[in-house]
Amino acid sequence: MIRKFVACLAPLLIALSAPRSESGWLPVELAVKEIVASKEVTIVHFWAPWCVNCIAEKRDNGWAGFIERNPGVRFVFVEMWNDGRDSRDALAKYDLGAQSNLTTLAHPGPRRGQGRMQSFMGLPVTWTPTTWVVRDSRLNFAFNYGEIRFPSLQQLVSDAGADW
């Protein structure tokens, strides 16, 4: 009996853990896919306006200064867990949003419950902020838990941009 139960459960677990195919991706995921296909280094930053760590990263010219110091890097800020609301005003308080190399997008999912974003482009996103360093559609580095340290991020941007 247990073997039959496990045999029936196994395909379900495999299906649930498998990344969604691109055909099931949301428009925001497809937009980011197009942006990160570039040969340029791209930073994809997942944030929420209510997140204390996200706010701390923006203070003291954090993200704004980093973007200014890296004009050859593309930046995508994906707002998450905010019911799909657009919070560009929250970014503007920290001089973010007007940069030519910054794209802002909002994931439509809620903060809690069904439909809450747990992955993006087939990769897990379980915390905010989360920051990815991508080049040529390849994820080079990921900070999945908490506040970024900009000197560390600068080193990873340099490493991702280097020809190996």
C-alpha positions as CSV (number, residue, x, y, z in Angstrom):
1,M,0.0,0.0,0.0
2,I,2.8,2.5,0.9
3,R,4.6,1.7,-2.4
4,K,1.5,2.5,-4.4
5,F,1.0,5.7,-2.4
6,V,4.7,6.7,-3.1
7,A,4.4,5.7,-6.7
8,C,1.4,8.0,-7.1
9,L,2.9,10.8,-5.1
10,A,6.3,10.9,-6.8
11,P,5.1,12.3,-10.2
12,L,3.1,15.0,-8.4
13,L,6.1,16.0,-6.3
14,I,8.3,16.1,-9.4
15,A,5.8,18.2,-11.3
16,L,5.5,20.7,-8.3
17,S,9.3,21.1,-8.0
18,A,10.0,21.4,-11.7
19,P,10.5,24.9,-12.9
20,R,7.7,26.3,-15.0
21,S,8.4,26.4,-18.7
22,E,8.6,29.8,-20.4
23,S,5.1,29.3,-21.8
24,G,3.9,29.6,-18.2
25,W,5.9,32.7,-17.4
26,L,4.3,36.0,-16.5
27,P,4.8,39.1,-18.7
28,V,7.2,40.5,-16.1
29,E,9.3,37.4,-16.3
30,L,9.4,37.6,-20.1
31,A,10.4,41.2,-20.0
32,V,13.3,40.4,-17.6
33,K,14.3,37.5,-19.8
34,E,14.6,39.9,-22.8
35,I,16.7,42.4,-20.8
36,V,19.1,39.9,-19.4
37,A,19.8,38.4,-22.8
38,S,22.2,41.3,-23.3
39,K,26.0,40.9,-23.4
40,E,26.0,43.7,-20.8
41,V,26.1,42.8,-17.1
42,T,22.6,43.2,-15.7
43,I,21.6,43.5,-12.0
44,V,18.1,42.1,-11.3
45,H,17.0,43.4,-7.9
46,F,13.8,42.1,-6.2
47,W,12.5,44.5,-3.6
48,A,9.3,45.5,-1.7
49,P,8.5,49.0,-0.4
50,W,7.6,47.7,3.0
51,C,10.8,45.7,3.5
52,V,13.2,47.2,6.1
53,N,16.3,45.7,4.4
54,C,15.2,47.1,1.0
55,I,14.8,50.6,2.5
56,A,18.2,50.4,4.2
57,E,19.9,49.6,0.9
58,K,18.4,52.7,-0.6
59,R,19.5,55.1,2.2
60,D,22.7,57.1,2.1
61,N,22.7,57.1,-1.8
62,G,23.1,53.3,-1.7
63,W,21.5,52.0,-4.9
64,A,21.4,55.5,-6.6
65,G,25.1,55.9,-6.1
66,F,25.9,52.4,-7.2
67,I,23.8,52.8,-10.4
68,E,25.6,56.2,-11.1
69,R,29.0,54.6,-10.7
70,N,28.1,51.8,-13.1
71,P,26.7,53.4,-16.3
72,G,27.6,50.3,-18.4
73,V,25.5,48.0,-16.2
74,R,21.8,47.5,-16.8
75,F,19.5,47.5,-13.7
76,V,16.1,46.0,-13.3
77,F,14.2,46.5,-10.1
78,V,11.3,44.1,-9.7
79,E,8.8,45.0,-7.0
80,M,7.5,41.9,-5.4
81,W,5.0,40.8,-2.8
82,N,3.1,44.1,-3.1
83,D,-0.1,43.0,-4.8
84,G,1.2,44.2,-8.2
85,R,1.2,47.8,-7.1
86,D,3.6,50.2,-8.8
87,S,5.7,52.0,-6.1
88,R,7.9,54.2,-8.2
89,D,7.2,56.9,-5.7
90,A,8.9,54.8,-3.1
91,L,12.0,54.6,-5.3
92,A,11.8,58.3,-6.2
93,K,12.3,59.2,-2.5
94,Y,15.8,57.7,-2.8
95,D,16.6,59.3,-6.2
96,L,15.8,56.1,-8.1
97,G,13.8,55.7,-11.2
98,A,15.0,58.4,-13.6
99,Q,18.3,56.6,-14.5
100,S,18.5,55.7,-18.1
101,N,20.0,52.3,-17.3
102,L,17.3,51.4,-14.7
103,T,14.0,49.6,-15.6
104,T,11.4,49.2,-12.9
105,L,8.8,46.4,-13.1
106,A,6.1,45.1,-10.7
107,H,5.3,41.4,-10.1
108,P,1.5,41.0,-9.9
109,G,1.5,38.5,-7.0
110,P,0.3,39.2,-3.5
111,R,2.4,39.5,-0.4
112,R,0.7,36.4,1.1
113,G,-1.4,33.4,0.1
114,Q,-2.1,31.9,-3.3
115,G,-0.2,33.4,-6.2
116,R,2.6,34.7,-4.0
117,M,5.8,34.7,-6.0
118,Q,8.1,32.0,-4.9
119,S,10.2,31.7,-8.1
120,F,11.0,33.9,-11.0
121,M,12.1,32.7,-14.4
122,G,12.2,29.2,-12.9
123,L,14.6,30.2,-10.1
124,P,13.7,30.4,-6.4
125,V,13.1,33.8,-4.8
126,T,12.3,33.3,-1.2
127,W,13.4,36.6,0.4
128,T,13.4,40.3,-0.1
129,P,15.7,41.8,-1.1
130,T,17.2,39.4,-3.5
131,T,19.8,40.5,-6.1
132,W,21.0,38.6,-9.1
133,V,24.0,39.4,-11.3
134,V,23.3,38.2,-14.9
135,R,25.2,38.4,-18.2
136,D,24.2,36.9,-21.5
137,S,21.2,35.2,-20.0
138,R,23.4,33.4,-17.4
139,L,23.0,33.9,-13.7
140,N,26.5,34.5,-12.5
141,F,25.8,35.4,-8.8
142,A,22.8,35.6,-6.5
143,F,22.3,37.3,-3.1
144,N,19.2,35.6,-1.9
145,Y,19.0,36.7,1.7
146,G,19.1,40.2,2.9
147,E,20.9,43.5,2.3
148,I,23.5,43.8,-0.3
149,R,27.0,45.1,0.4
150,F,27.9,47.4,-2.5
151,P,31.7,46.8,-2.4
152,S,30.9,43.0,-2.7
153,L,28.4,43.7,-5.5
154,Q,30.9,45.9,-7.3
155,Q,33.5,43.0,-7.3
156,L,30.9,40.6,-8.7
157,V,29.8,43.0,-11.4
158,S,33.5,43.3,-12.4
159,D,33.9,39.5,-12.3
160,A,30.7,39.0,-14.4
161,G,31.9,41.5,-17.0
162,A,35.3,39.9,-17.4
163,D,36.0,37.7,-20.4
164,W,37.2,34.4,-19.1
